Amino acid sequence: MSLSKPDPERAAAASGAVAERPVFDATITPHRSLGADGFRLVMTLVCAIGIIASVPFVLLGAWPVAGFFGLDILALFIAFKANFNAARAFERIVVTPLEVMLRQVSHRGKEAVWRSNPAWTKLEREHDEDYGLLRLDLVSRGSRIAIASALSPQEREGFAHALGAALAKARRGPDFEPA
């Protein structure tokens, strides 16, 4: 076993790497219960039902009814596409001992980034007796931003607990492990 003199540059680099290591890193996306395969199945069934239901009307000479079935199918397709486009939105929260970074991206790709020092950042909650945690905000130096709005009140409560613990850990500073 050999002992060597500690290198101050190496120690500073190691402490910087520890300080930059995330304490908390979460990405929140809107929940969608229907995937691409389910969408194809639903649209195939709706089209098949529309064609089968319109055949008797066409045979009786009421052919415009088939067009209205087609318009209903088109409206359903447009509604599903709008729903899938809205699912592209997300927010990512990263907490390190040096910074809290929130990146919110809308379904259109518009990005907003909010940064703060964890020592000055607090988590504010708005509770309702009947519904649970209605709103969760990050607050720092007079600026307030709502987070986790895509989560249900129960999910938001668990998220708030985890984020609050991460903010407390970040305020304590990085845990240095001897090399």
N, C-alpha and C positions, 0 to 999 in steps of 0.2 A: 504494500500500500504506500502510495506516495502522496505527500501533501504539497500543494502548490499555492502560491500567493493568489488571492482572488483578483480577477480582472474586472476593474470598475466598468469598462465599456460593455463587457459581456453581461455583467449583472444588470446594467441599465437596459440593454436590449431585451434580456429575459423578463425584467419587470414590465417593460413596455408591451411585450407580447402577452403577458398575463393580463395587463390592464385592458388590452384590446379584445381579449377573449370574451365572447358574449356570455352573460349571465342568464339571459332570456332571449329567445328568438322564436317568434310565432307568426304565422301567416293565417289570416282569417279570410275565408272565401264564402260567398253566399251558398247556402245548401240547395242543391237541386236533386230531386229524387229520380228524375228520368234522365238516363244517359242516352248516348247516340243510338245504341241498339234498340232501346225501348222506344225512342222517338220513331225510328223506322218501322217498328212493329205497329205502333199506334196509328201512324199515318197509313200504313198498308191496310190495316183493318178498317179504318174510316173510309178509305177509297173504295175498298171492296163492298162495304155496306152501302155506300152512296151509289155505286153502280148497280148493285142488285136491287136497291129500293127504287131507282129511277127507271129501270127497264119496264115495269108495268105501265108507268105514266107515258113513256115514249110509245108503247104499243097501243095505248088508248088515244094517242094523238095529242097528249098534253106534254109535248117535248120541252117547253120552257122550264118545267119542273126539274129536269135533268141539269139545266144550267144553274138553277138555284142550289142544287146539291153541290155542284162544282164550286160555286161561290162560298158555300159554307166550308168546304174543304180548304179552299184558298185562305179564308179568314183564320181557320185553325192553324194552318201552316205558318202564317205570318205571326200569329200569337206565340207559337212555340219558338220561332226564330228570335223574336224580341226577348223572350224569356232566356234563351241560351246566350244572347248577346249581353244581357244584364249580368249573367253569371261570370263574365270575364273580369268583373271588378274584384279587387282584393285590397287588404291592408296588411302591412308587415311591420311588426314592432320588434326592435332589437335593443336590448339593454346591455350596456357594458359598464364597467366602473367609471368610465369617462363620459359616456353619452347615452341619452335615450333618443332613438331615431324612429320616427313613425313615417312610413311611406304609404300613402293612399293612392290607389290607381282606380280611376273610374272605368266603367264599361266601355267608354270611348277611348281609353288610353291616356286621358289627362292625368298627370301625376302631380301630387302635392307632397312635399317633404317637410316635416317638422322635427327640429332637433332641440335638445335641452340637456342641461347637466342634471344627472340623477339627484344630486344634493338639493337642487331647487325644484324638483318635480314632485308633485303629489297627485294622488289618484282620488278623484272625487266621485261619489256614488249617489245616485238618486233612487231611493227605494220606494216601493208602494206596498202596502200591507197585502193586498190581494194578488198582485202580479209579480212581485219580487223586484229584482234590480232592473229598473227601466232605462237608466242612462249611466254611462261610464265616461268620465272625462279625464284627460291629462291636463294639469294646470301647472304653468311655470311662468313666473314674472309677469303676471297679468294676462298671459295668453292662455286660452282654453281651446281644447279640441276634443270632439267626441270620438270615441273609439268603440270598436266591437259592436256596432249597430246591427250587423248581419247575424249576430248570435241571439238565441232565445234568452229570456231572463235567467233561466237556470244555468245555461252554458256561460252566460255573461258573469254570473256569480263565481263560478269556478275559475274563469279566466281572470277576474279581478283579484281573486285570492292569490293565484300564481304570479300575476304581474306585481302585486303589492309586495309579495315575498322577494321577488327579484329586485325591485327598487330598494328595499331595505338592505339586501345583500350588496347591491352596487354602492350604496351609501357607506357601507362599512369598508369598502375598498377591496382590491384584489387579494386573494389568498395566495401568498407566495410559498411555493414549495421549494425546499432546498434541493440544489442540483446534486 
